[in-house]
Amino acid sequence: MNDQIVPVEPGELCDRDLSLILESFGINQVHRTPTYQFQMRRTQTGETLGTIRLRIGSSEHIHRYAGHIGYSVLPEHRGHRMAARSVLLLTPLAAKLEIDPLWITCDPENMASRRSLELAGAEFVEIVEVPSDCIIHQSGHPKKCRYRLSTGDSAQLHCGS
């Protein structure tokens, strides 16, 4: 963690049976931007459901290819809207950080991720070609769907609501 970067306290991020637990904050080595890393957990049991990251920054790389948010739901927990709900839980924090809109990307063939973003209220903008010299392209992702999600009307959800 870089001592020069002081994160904003995310507060309690949960709704019903889903909680986001801050795991780390620091410079993401791949995207070179300050990043919050959270675990998605079941509120009652603490069972890990997946991870979600919020990247802070404004660059063409973030806006067009990497996105402000990245997530992964463990296979046994997919299909229960954990990704969409987690994105919504992060929008008040993004608003507090003055990130508006949030840009979120996914692979065009990843229909589950596309559906998650639509359920979270994100608007599909376009599919873009990722430059061949970009680490994302070099990792096997030559195209990205770009989604935009406004944080302007974000309301903090409280545990148990």
KEVOVO-263841 format. One record per residue: residue number from 1; residue in three letters; x, y, z of N, C-alpha, C in turn. Coordinates in pm, 1 decimal, padded with zeros to 6 digits, always signed. Layout:
! KEVOVO-263841
+-----+-----+----------+----------+----------+----------+----------+----------+----------+----------+----------+
:   i :  aa :      n.X :      n.Y :      n.Z :     ca.X :     ca.Y :     ca.Z :      c.X :      c.Y :      c.Z :
+-----+-----+----------+----------+----------+----------+----------+----------+----------+----------+----------+
: NUM : ALA :        X :        Y :        Z :        X :        Y :        Z :        X :        Y :        Z :
...
+-----+-----+----------+----------+----------+----------+----------+----------+----------+----------+----------+
//
This chain:
! KEVOVO-263841
+-----+-----+----------+----------+----------+----------+----------+----------+----------+----------+----------+
:   i :  aa :      n.X :      n.Y :      n.Z :     ca.X :     ca.Y :     ca.Z :      c.X :      c.Y :      c.Z :
+-----+-----+----------+----------+----------+----------+----------+----------+----------+----------+----------+
:   1 : MET : +00085.1 : -00117.9 : +00000.0 : +00000.0 : +00000.0 : +00000.0 : +00089.2 : +00123.6 : +00000.0 :
:   2 : ASN : +00052.8 : +00219.7 : -00079.7 : +00127.3 : +00344.6 : -00089.7 : +00080.7 : +00436.9 : +00022.6 :
:   3 : ASP : +00175.6 : +00481.3 : +00106.9 : +00138.2 : +00566.2 : +00220.3 : +00087.3 : +00703.7 : +00176.9 :
:   4 : GLN : +00112.2 : +00742.8 : +00051.2 : +00068.1 : +00872.6 : +00000.6 : -00082.4 : +00873.7 : -00028.6 :
:   5 : ILE : -00140.3 : +00756.9 : -00045.9 : -00280.4 : +00747.7 : -00084.4 : -00362.7 : +00709.8 : +00037.6 :
:   6 : VAL : -00456.6 : +00794.4 : +00071.7 : -00542.6 : +00767.3 : +00186.3 : -00682.1 : +00734.7 : +00133.8 :
:   7 : PRO : -00729.6 : +00612.5 : +00158.6 : -00861.3 : +00577.7 : +00106.4 : -00973.5 : +00644.0 : +00186.1 :
:   8 : VAL : -01084.4 : +00665.6 : +00119.7 : -01206.4 : +00709.4 : +00187.3 : -01263.1 : +00585.9 : +00256.0 :
:   9 : GLU : -01305.2 : +00599.8 : +00379.1 : -01364.8 : +00487.6 : +00451.9 : -01493.5 : +00445.6 : +00381.1 :
:  10 : PRO : -01501.9 : +00319.5 : +00336.8 : -01621.1 : +00278.1 : +00262.8 : -01745.6 : +00262.3 : +00348.0 :
:  11 : GLY : -01729.2 : +00245.7 : +00478.8 : -01846.2 : +00224.0 : +00564.2 : -01900.1 : +00083.8 : +00545.6 :
:  12 : GLU : -02018.2 : +00057.4 : +00601.8 : -02082.1 : -00073.3 : +00589.2 : -02143.8 : -00085.3 : +00451.8 :
:  13 : LEU : -02107.0 : -00188.7 : +00380.0 : -02161.5 : -00211.8 : +00247.0 : -02232.1 : -00346.8 : +00247.8 :
:  14 : CYS : -02362.6 : -00344.0 : +00270.6 : -02437.0 : -00469.3 : +00272.4 : -02584.2 : -00445.4 : +00243.2 :
:  15 : ASP : -02646.1 : -00551.7 : +00195.7 : -02791.1 : -00554.1 : +00177.2 : -02837.2 : -00697.7 : +00203.6 :
:  16 : ARG : -02931.9 : -00711.5 : +00285.7 : -02986.4 : -00843.0 : +00322.9 : -02874.7 : -00942.4 : +00355.5 :
:  17 : ASP : -02850.7 : -01039.3 : +00266.7 : -02755.9 : -01146.9 : +00295.4 : -02620.2 : -01128.2 : +00227.4 :
:  18 : LEU : -02592.2 : -01011.3 : +00170.8 : -02466.0 : -00985.6 : +00101.3 : -02392.6 : -00869.7 : +00167.4 :
:  19 : SER : -02264.6 : -00892.2 : +00198.9 : -02179.2 : -00786.7 : +00254.5 : -02051.8 : -00777.6 : +00172.0 :
:  20 : LEU : -02002.9 : -00655.5 : +00154.0 : -01872.3 : -00634.6 : +00091.9 : -01775.0 : -00600.2 : +00203.2 :
:  21 : ILE : -01670.7 : -00678.8 : +00216.1 : -01571.1 : -00662.9 : +00321.5 : -01441.7 : -00614.2 : +00258.1 :
:  22 : LEU : -01393.6 : -00497.8 : +00302.6 : -01270.0 : -00441.5 : +00247.4 : -01153.4 : -00533.6 : +00279.3 :
:  23 : GLU : -01086.8 : -00577.6 : +00174.3 : -00972.6 : -00667.7 : +00187.1 : -00841.0 : -00590.2 : +00179.0 :
:  24 : SER : -00835.7 : -00493.1 : +00085.4 : -00713.0 : -00414.5 : +00069.9 : -00743.0 : -00286.5 : -00007.9 :
:  25 : PHE : -00647.9 : -00195.2 : +00001.3 : -00651.5 : -00072.6 : -00077.1 : -00507.8 : -00041.6 : -00115.5 :
:  26 : GLY : -00484.8 : -00017.8 : -00243.5 : -00350.1 : +00014.9 : -00288.7 : -00347.4 : +00033.0 : -00439.2 :
:  27 : ILE : -00228.3 : +00050.2 : -00490.8 : -00212.6 : +00067.8 : -00635.1 : -00222.7 : -00067.9 : -00703.1 :
:  28 : ASN : -00317.2 : -00080.5 : -00795.1 : -00330.0 : -00201.6 : -00875.5 : -00212.5 : -00204.5 : -00972.0 :
:  29 : GLN : -00134.7 : -00310.9 : -00966.7 : -00013.6 : -00319.0 : -01047.3 : -00041.7 : -00330.9 : -01196.6 :
:  30 : VAL : -00154.1 : -00388.5 : -01233.8 : -00187.9 : -00403.3 : -01375.6 : -00239.0 : -00271.8 : -01432.7 :
:  31 : HIS : -00334.5 : -00209.6 : -01365.1 : -00399.0 : -00089.1 : -01418.9 : -00339.4 : +00040.0 : -01364.7 :
:  32 : ARG : -00247.7 : +00029.9 : -01270.0 : -00173.0 : +00143.1 : -01215.2 : -00263.0 : +00254.5 : -01161.4 :
:  33 : THR : -00361.5 : +00212.1 : -01084.7 : -00454.4 : +00307.5 : -01026.1 : -00490.7 : +00262.2 : -00884.7 :
:  34 : PRO : -00518.7 : +00356.4 : -00794.5 : -00562.7 : +00315.6 : -00660.4 : -00688.8 : +00230.1 : -00670.0 :
:  35 : THR : -00690.3 : +00121.2 : -00593.4 : -00798.0 : +00023.4 : -00605.6 : -00839.9 : -00029.8 : -00469.0 :
:  36 : TYR : -00971.8 : -00031.0 : -00446.4 : -01030.0 : -00098.8 : -00331.3 : -01057.4 : -00242.9 : -00374.4 :
:  37 : GLN : -01020.2 : -00338.9 : -00291.6 : -01050.8 : -00479.9 : -00318.3 : -01140.6 : -00528.5 : -00204.9 :
:  38 : PHE : -01257.5 : -00579.2 : -00241.1 : -01354.1 : -00628.9 : -00143.7 : -01380.6 : -00777.0 : -00166.1 :
:  39 : GLN : -01412.5 : -00846.6 : -00059.6 : -01467.7 : -00980.5 : -00070.8 : -01619.1 : -00969.0 : -00061.9 :
:  40 : MET : -01688.8 : -01041.8 : -00148.5 : -01833.7 : -01055.2 : -00136.9 : -01854.4 : -01170.4 : -00038.9 :
:  41 : ARG : -01931.6 : -01144.1 : +00066.6 : -01955.3 : -01249.1 : +00165.5 : -02102.7 : -01256.5 : +00202.9 :
:  42 : ARG : -02142.8 : -01376.6 : +00241.1 : -02276.7 : -01395.2 : +00294.9 : -02276.2 : -01334.8 : +00435.4 :
:  43 : THR : -02367.7 : -01243.0 : +00461.8 : -02368.6 : -01166.4 : +00586.3 : -02375.7 : -01255.1 : +00710.6 :
:  44 : GLN : -02463.2 : -01351.8 : +00710.8 : -02484.8 : -01434.1 : +00831.0 : -02370.4 : -01530.0 : +00859.9 :
:  45 : THR : -02312.3 : -01590.6 : +00755.8 : -02213.4 : -01697.2 : +00776.5 : -02069.4 : -01653.6 : +00748.4 :
:  46 : GLY : -02050.5 : -01543.7 : +00674.4 : -01916.5 : -01500.7 : +00636.8 : -01859.7 : -01577.2 : +00518.3 :
:  47 : GLU : -01940.6 : -01665.5 : +00458.6 : -01895.3 : -01744.2 : +00343.7 : -01857.3 : -01651.8 : +00228.5 :
:  48 : THR : -01741.0 : -01675.8 : +00168.0 : -01695.3 : -01595.8 : +00055.2 : -01771.2 : -01635.6 : -00070.9 :
:  49 : LEU : -01824.1 : -01533.6 : -00141.0 : -01902.5 : -01554.2 : -00262.6 : -01826.4 : -01510.5 : -00387.5 :
:  50 : GLY : -01728.6 : -01423.2 : -00369.9 : -01651.4 : -01371.2 : -00482.2 : -01574.5 : -01247.7 : -00440.6 :
:  51 : THR : -01527.6 : -01171.4 : -00538.9 : -01454.1 : -01047.2 : -00512.6 : -01504.7 : -00937.3 : -00605.4 :
:  52 : ILE : -01482.6 : -00814.0 : -00562.3 : -01515.6 : -00698.1 : -00645.6 : -01414.4 : -00589.0 : -00615.2 :
:  53 : ARG : -01373.6 : -00517.4 : -00720.3 : -01275.2 : -00410.4 : -00708.1 : -01334.4 : -00279.9 : -00759.7 :
:  54 : LEU : -01297.7 : -00171.4 : -00692.9 : -01332.9 : -00037.1 : -00738.7 : -01202.8 : +00035.9 : -00765.0 :
:  55 : ARG : -01180.0 : +00067.2 : -00893.0 : -01060.0 : +00140.0 : -00933.4 : -01091.2 : +00288.3 : -00935.4 :
:  56 : ILE : -01003.0 : +00364.7 : -00873.0 : -01020.6 : +00509.1 : -00867.9 : -00929.4 : +00569.0 : -00973.4 :
:  57 : GLY : -00981.9 : +00655.0 : -01050.7 : -00897.4 : +00718.7 : -01150.1 : -00976.7 : +00750.7 : -01274.2 :
:  58 : SER : -00919.4 : +00836.2 : -01351.7 : -00983.2 : +00878.7 : -01475.0 : -00877.8 : +00878.5 : -01583.2 :
:  59 : SER : -00884.0 : +00777.1 : -01666.4 : -00791.0 : +00767.0 : -01778.7 : -00862.0 : +00694.8 : -01892.3 :
:  60 : GLU : -00808.8 : +00706.8 : -02010.4 : -00867.7 : +00635.4 : -02124.3 : -00866.2 : +00485.3 : -02097.8 :
:  61 : HIS : -00757.5 : +00435.6 : -02038.3 : -00746.4 : +00292.6 : -02009.6 : -00860.8 : +00245.5 : -01918.3 :
:  62 : ILE : -00889.5 : +00320.9 : -01813.5 : -00997.7 : +00284.3 : -01721.1 : -01133.4 : +00300.8 : -01789.4 :
:  63 : HIS : -01156.1 : +00413.1 : -01851.3 : -01287.2 : +00441.7 : -01911.8 : -01321.2 : +00349.5 : -02027.7 :
:  64 : ARG : -01223.6 : +00312.0 : -02108.3 : -01252.7 : +00235.5 : -02230.1 : -01230.7 : +00085.8 : -02217.2 :
:  65 : TYR : -01131.7 : +00042.7 : -02137.9 : -01093.6 : -00098.5 : -02140.9 : -01106.2 : -00170.7 : -02006.8 :
:  66 : ALA : -01052.8 : -00112.7 : -01899.7 : -01050.3 : -00182.4 : -01770.1 : -01178.1 : -00161.3 : -01691.2 :
:  67 : GLY : -01233.5 : -00040.3 : -01696.7 : -01351.1 : -00007.1 : -01617.1 : -01313.6 : +00029.4 : -01474.7 :
:  68 : HIS : -01403.3 : +00099.6 : -01408.6 : -01384.0 : +00134.4 : -01268.2 : -01408.0 : +00013.6 : -01177.9 :
:  69 : ILE : -01493.4 : -00078.7 : -01223.5 : -01530.1 : -00194.1 : -01141.6 : -01496.8 : -00322.5 : -01215.3 :
:  70 : GLY : -01442.1 : -00416.7 : -01138.9 : -01420.0 : -00552.3 : -01188.7 : -01468.3 : -00648.4 : -01081.8 :
:  71 : TYR : -01525.8 : -00759.8 : -01121.6 : -01579.5 : -00854.1 : -01022.6 : -01565.9 : -00997.2 : -01071.2 :
:  72 : SER : -01573.6 : -01087.1 : -00976.1 : -01570.6 : -01230.6 : -01004.4 : -01652.5 : -01300.5 : -00896.4 :
:  73 : VAL : -01751.2 : -01376.0 : -00938.8 : -01834.5 : -01452.3 : -00846.0 : -01791.1 : -01598.6 : -00857.2 :
:  74 : LEU : -01772.2 : -01663.8 : -00743.7 : -01733.5 : -01804.8 : -00745.3 : -01841.2 : -01886.6 : -00816.8 :
:  75 : PRO : -01799.8 : -01987.4 : -00894.4 : -01895.4 : -02063.3 : -00976.7 : -02018.2 : -02114.1 : -00901.9 :
:  76 : GLU : -02000.7 : -02161.7 : -00780.3 : -02114.5 : -02217.8 : -00706.5 : -02213.9 : -02112.4 : -00659.0 :
:  77 : HIS : -02179.4 : -01983.8 : -00674.4 : -02269.8 : -01876.6 : -00629.5 : -02323.6 : -01792.7 : -00745.8 :
:  78 : ARG : -02291.5 : -01831.7 : -00866.9 : -02339.5 : -01757.4 : -00983.4 : -02489.2 : -01780.2 : -01002.2 :
:  79 : GLY : -02554.2 : -01682.9 : -01065.8 : -02696.8 : -01694.6 : -01092.6 : -02785.1 : -01641.1 : -00981.3 :
:  80 : HIS : -02724.3 : -01576.8 : -00880.4 : -02800.9 : -01523.7 : -00767.1 : -02787.2 : -01371.7 : -00755.4 :
:  81 : ARG : -02746.5 : -01307.8 : -00864.0 : -02736.5 : -01161.7 : -00873.5 : -02635.3 : -01099.4 : -00777.3 :
:  82 : MET : -02535.8 : -01175.7 : -00734.5 : -02434.1 : -01122.5 : -00643.0 : -02353.4 : -01010.9 : -00708.2 :
:  83 : ALA : -02319.2 : -01025.4 : -00835.9 : -02240.8 : -00921.9 : -00904.6 : -02321.9 : -00792.9 : -00916.5 :
:  84 : ALA : -02445.4 : -00802.9 : -00963.0 : -02529.7 : -00683.3 : -00978.8 : -02550.2 : -00613.9 : -00844.9 :
:  85 : ARG : -02578.5 : -00691.0 : -00742.0 : -02600.4 : -00633.2 : -00609.0 : -02472.7 : -00568.9 : -00555.4 :
:  86 : SER : -02357.8 : -00630.9 : -00581.1 : -02230.4 : -00575.6 : -00534.3 : -02197.2 : -00445.1 : -00605.3 :
:  87 : VAL : -02224.7 : -00439.6 : -00735.1 : -02204.1 : -00314.1 : -00809.4 : -02288.5 : -00203.7 : -00746.4 :
:  88 : LEU : -02414.1 : -00233.6 : -00717.4 : -02501.4 : -00133.4 : -00656.0 : -02452.1 : -00091.4 : -00518.2 :
:  89 : LEU : -02394.9 : -00185.3 : -00443.6 : -02341.9 : -00150.8 : -00311.7 : -02222.2 : -00056.9 : -00321.2 :
:  90 : LEU : -02148.5 : -00063.6 : -00430.2 : -02031.2 : +00022.9 : -00447.1 : -02064.4 : +00162.3 : -00500.2 :
:  91 : THR : -02183.3 : +00183.0 : -00555.7 : -02212.9 : +00313.1 : -00616.4 : -02211.5 : +00429.1 : -00517.6 :
:  92 : PRO : -02256.8 : +00413.7 : -00392.5 : -02245.6 : +00527.9 : -00300.2 : -02099.5 : +00564.4 : -00270.5 :
:  93 : LEU : -02012.9 : +00464.1 : -00260.1 : -01871.0 : +00491.5 : -00238.2 : -01812.9 : +00563.6 : -00359.7 :
:  94 : ALA : -01847.1 : +00518.4 : -00478.7 : -01800.5 : +00586.0 : -00600.7 : -01849.5 : +00730.5 : -00602.8 :
:  95 : ALA : -01975.3 : +00752.2 : -00563.3 : -02028.8 : +00888.4 : -00558.9 : -01952.0 : +00973.7 : -00458.5 :
:  96 : LYS : -01919.2 : +00915.7 : -00343.5 : -01841.9 : +00985.9 : -00241.3 : -01703.4 : +01024.8 : -00294.8 :
:  97 : LEU : -01649.8 : +00940.1 : -00383.4 : -01519.0 : +00964.5 : -00445.1 : -01530.3 : +01052.6 : -00570.0 :
:  98 : GLU : -01653.1 : +01100.2 : -00598.5 : -01682.4 : +01186.5 : -00713.0 : -01653.6 : +01119.3 : -00846.7 :
:  99 : ILE : -01681.6 : +00989.1 : -00853.0 : -01672.6 : +00915.4 : -00978.7 : -01813.6 : +00907.5 : -01035.7 :
: 100 : ASP : -01839.2 : +00980.8 : -01140.3 : -01970.5 : +00980.1 : -01205.1 : -01953.1 : +01023.0 : -01349.8 :
: 101 : PRO : -01978.1 : +00931.9 : -01440.6 : -02032.9 : +00798.0 : -01421.9 : -01923.8 : +00695.6 : -01390.7 :
: 102 : LEU : -01969.6 : +00577.8 : -01348.9 : -01882.4 : +00461.3 : -01339.7 : -01879.0 : +00398.6 : -01478.1 :
: 103 : TRP : -01760.5 : +00360.3 : -01523.8 : -01746.5 : +00284.5 : -01647.4 : -01713.9 : +00141.4 : -01608.0 :
: 104 : ILE : -01788.2 : +00047.9 : -01662.8 : -01768.4 : -00093.3 : -01632.4 : -01761.8 : -00167.5 : -01764.9 :
: 105 : THR : -01663.4 : -00255.4 : -01776.6 : -01647.0 : -00327.9 : -01902.7 : -01656.9 : -00478.2 : -01879.1 :
: 106 : CYS : -01686.4 : -00548.8 : -01986.6 : -01685.9 : -00695.2 : -01983.1 : -01665.1 : -00745.2 : -02125.5 :
: 107 : ASP : -01631.5 : -00871.0 : -02137.4 : -01614.5 : -00930.5 : -02269.5 : -01750.7 : -00943.0 : -02337.5 :
: 108 : PRO : -01756.6 : -00917.3 : -02468.5 : -01885.7 : -00923.4 : -02539.1 : -01957.8 : -01057.2 : -02526.3 :
: 109 : GLU : -01883.6 : -01167.3 : -02520.7 : -01946.8 : -01300.0 : -02513.2 : -01986.3 : -01339.9 : -02371.2 :
: 110 : ASN : -01952.8 : -01258.4 : -02271.3 : -01986.2 : -01289.2 : -02132.6 : -02128.0 : -01239.6 : -02102.7 :
: 111 : MET : -02224.7 : -01319.7 : -02142.6 : -02364.4 : -01279.3 : -02129.7 : -02407.7 : -01266.2 : -01983.4 :
: 112 : ALA : -02351.7 : -01345.9 : -01895.3 : -02386.7 : -01336.1 : -01752.8 : -02342.2 : -01200.8 : -01696.4 :
: 113 : SER : -02222.5 : -01157.8 : -01732.8 : -02174.0 : -01028.2 : -01684.7 : -02255.0 : -00914.4 : -01745.9 :
: 114 : ARG : -02287.1 : -00926.4 : -01872.9 : -02367.9 : -00823.0 : -01937.9 : -02504.1 : -00811.8 : -01869.2 :
: 115 : ARG : -02564.1 : -00925.3 : -01837.2 : -02693.8 : -00925.7 : -01769.7 : -02680.8 : -00865.0 : -01629.6 :
: 116 : SER : -02571.2 : -00895.7 : -01559.4 : -02548.8 : -00838.8 : -01426.2 : -02543.8 : -00687.3 : -01432.3 :
: 117 : LEU : -02474.0 : -00634.6 : -01532.4 : -02462.3 : -00489.1 : -01545.4 : -02597.7 : -00426.2 : -01577.0 :
: 118 : GLU : -02676.0 : -00491.2 : -01661.4 : -02809.9 : -00440.2 : -01692.2 : -02899.0 : -00442.8 : -01567.8 :
: 119 : LEU : -02889.9 : -00550.4 : -01489.1 : -02968.4 : -00558.5 : -01365.4 : -02928.2 : -00449.2 : -01266.5 :
: 120 : ALA : -02801.3 : -00409.2 : -01269.7 : -02753.9 : -00302.2 : -01181.1 : -02794.2 : -00164.1 : -01232.7 :
: 121 : GLY : -02851.1 : -00158.7 : -01352.5 : -02895.4 : -00030.8 : -01407.5 : -02795.1 : +00036.1 : -01499.3 :
: 122 : ALA : -02688.0 : -00035.3 : -01534.0 : -02588.0 : +00021.9 : -01624.3 : -02641.3 : +00022.9 : -01767.5 :
: 123 : GLU : -02600.5 : +00123.6 : -01841.2 : -02644.0 : +00141.4 : -01979.8 : -02532.8 : +00097.9 : -02074.9 :
: 124 : PHE : -02566.1 : +00006.0 : -02166.6 : -02470.7 : -00036.2 : -02268.2 : -02440.5 : +00082.1 : -02359.4 :
: 125 : VAL : -02311.6 : +00106.9 : -02384.5 : -02270.1 : +00218.6 : -02469.6 : -02217.7 : +00169.0 : -02602.9 :
: 126 : GLU : -02123.7 : +00074.2 : -02600.1 : -02062.5 : +00027.8 : -02724.7 : -01969.3 : -00089.6 : -02698.1 :
: 127 : ILE : -01925.0 : -00152.1 : -02806.4 : -01818.8 : -00251.4 : -02801.6 : -01697.3 : -00187.5 : -02867.4 :
: 128 : VAL : -01582.0 : -00194.5 : -02799.0 : -01459.7 : -00133.9 : -02851.2 : -01352.0 : -00239.3 : -02871.9 :
: 129 : GLU : -01264.2 : -00211.8 : -02966.8 : -01144.5 : -00292.4 : -02990.0 : -01039.6 : -00247.5 : -02888.9 :
: 130 : VAL : -00978.1 : -00341.6 : -02820.7 : -00871.3 : -00310.7 : -02725.7 : -00739.8 : -00309.7 : -02804.7 :
: 131 : PRO : -00659.0 : -00203.7 : -02788.9 : -00532.0 : -00197.3 : -02863.4 : -00443.3 : -00318.8 : -02833.7 :
: 132 : SER : -00373.1 : -00365.8 : -02933.7 : -00291.6 : -00486.5 : -02919.6 : -00177.2 : -00470.5 : -02819.1 :
: 133 : ASP : -00135.4 : -00345.5 : -02791.8 : -00028.3 : -00325.4 : -02693.9 : -00079.7 : -00312.5 : -02550.4 :
: 134 : CYS : -00210.4 : -00322.3 : -02530.8 : -00272.6 : -00312.8 : -02397.8 : -00266.5 : -00449.3 : -02329.3 :
: 135 : ILE : -00238.2 : -00450.3 : -02201.0 : -00229.9 : -00574.7 : -02124.3 : -00360.4 : -00654.1 : -02129.0 :
: 136 : ILE : -00471.3 : -00586.0 : -02140.0 : -00601.4 : -00654.2 : -02147.1 : -00609.5 : -00736.1 : -02274.7 :
: 137 : HIS : -00570.6 : -00677.2 : -02387.4 : -00568.6 : -00749.1 : -02515.2 : -00470.0 : -00864.7 : -02508.4 :
: 138 : GLN : -00353.3 : -00838.2 : -02451.8 : -00248.8 : -00940.3 : -02442.3 : -00289.8 : -01055.3 : -02350.4 :
: 139 : SER : -00387.7 : -01033.4 : -02264.5 : -00439.7 : -01138.0 : -02175.5 : -00555.3 : -01214.6 : -02239.3 :
: 140 : GLY : -00579.1 : -01190.2 : -02368.0 : -00681.5 : -01265.5 : -02439.5 : -00817.6 : -01199.3 : -02448.8 :
: 141 : HIS : -00822.6 : -01066.5 : -02430.8 : -00950.7 : -00994.7 : -02435.3 : -00940.7 : -00881.9 : -02539.3 :
: 142 : PRO : -00958.2 : -00912.9 : -02668.1 : -00939.6 : -00813.2 : -02774.5 : -01051.8 : -00711.8 : -02788.6 :
: 143 : LYS : -01167.4 : -00739.7 : -02728.5 : -01282.0 : -00647.2 : -02735.4 : -01344.8 : -00635.3 : -02597.8 :
: 144 : LYS : -01405.2 : -00519.1 : -02573.0 : -01475.2 : -00496.3 : -02447.2 : -01607.3 : -00426.0 : -02473.0 :
: 145 : CYS : -01710.7 : -00468.7 : -02401.6 : -01837.3 : -00395.2 : -02397.0 : -01818.6 : -00287.2 : -02292.3 :
: 146 : ARG : -01863.6 : -00167.6 : -02324.3 : -01856.3 : -00056.1 : -02229.4 : -01996.8 : -00024.6 : -02179.0 :
: 147 : TYR : -02007.7 : -00017.6 : -02046.6 : -02132.8 : +00018.6 : -01980.8 : -02109.0 : +00141.2 : -01894.7 :
: 148 : ARG : -02210.4 : +00225.5 : -01885.9 : -02205.2 : +00348.1 : -01805.1 : -02312.8 : +00337.7 : -01696.7 :
: 149 : LEU : -02271.8 : +00370.8 : -01572.1 : -02365.0 : +00368.8 : -01460.1 : -02349.7 : +00498.8 : -01382.5 :
: 150 : SER : -02456.9 : +00575.0 : -01374.0 : -02454.9 : +00700.9 : -01300.3 : -02452.4 : +00672.9 : -01150.7 :
: 151 : THR : -02373.1 : +00751.4 : -01079.1 : -02371.0 : +00740.4 : -00933.5 : -02444.3 : +00857.8 : -00868.5 :
: 152 : GLY : -02498.8 : +00945.2 : -00950.1 : -02562.9 : +01066.4 : -00899.5 : -02679.0 : +01043.6 : -00805.4 :
: 153 : ASP : -02754.2 : +00937.0 : -00825.0 : -02871.3 : +00910.7 : -00740.2 : -02847.2 : +00797.4 : -00642.1 :
: 154 : SER : -02721.2 : +00768.5 : -00613.4 : -02688.7 : +00654.8 : -00526.4 : -02733.1 : +00680.2 : -00384.0 :
: 155 : ALA : -02801.0 : +00581.8 : -00331.0 : -02841.8 : +00586.2 : -00190.5 : -02769.0 : +00475.8 : -00117.1 :
: 156 : GLN : -02717.4 : +00506.6 : -00001.6 : -02647.4 : +00406.8 : +00079.1 : -02749.2 : +00303.9 : +00129.3 :
: 157 : LEU : -02722.6 : +00176.1 : +00100.4 : -02805.3 : +00068.5 : +00154.4 : -02750.3 : +00032.7 : +00291.5 :
: 158 : HIS : -02837.7 : -00002.2 : +00381.9 : -02795.2 : -00038.1 : +00516.8 : -02815.9 : -00186.1 : +00538.8 :
: 159 : CYS : -02727.6 : -00244.0 : +00617.1 : -02738.3 : -00386.5 : +00646.3 : -02876.0 : -00415.7 : +00702.4 :
: 160 : GLY : -02932.4 : -00525.2 : +00651.0 : -03065.5 : -00563.4 : +00696.3 : -03177.9 : -00504.0 : +00612.5 :
: 161 : SER : -03145.7 : -00407.4 : +00518.5 : -03253.9 : -00350.5 : +00438.4 : -03283.9 : -00434.2 : +00318.0 :
+-----+-----+----------+----------+----------+----------+----------+----------+----------+----------+----------+
//
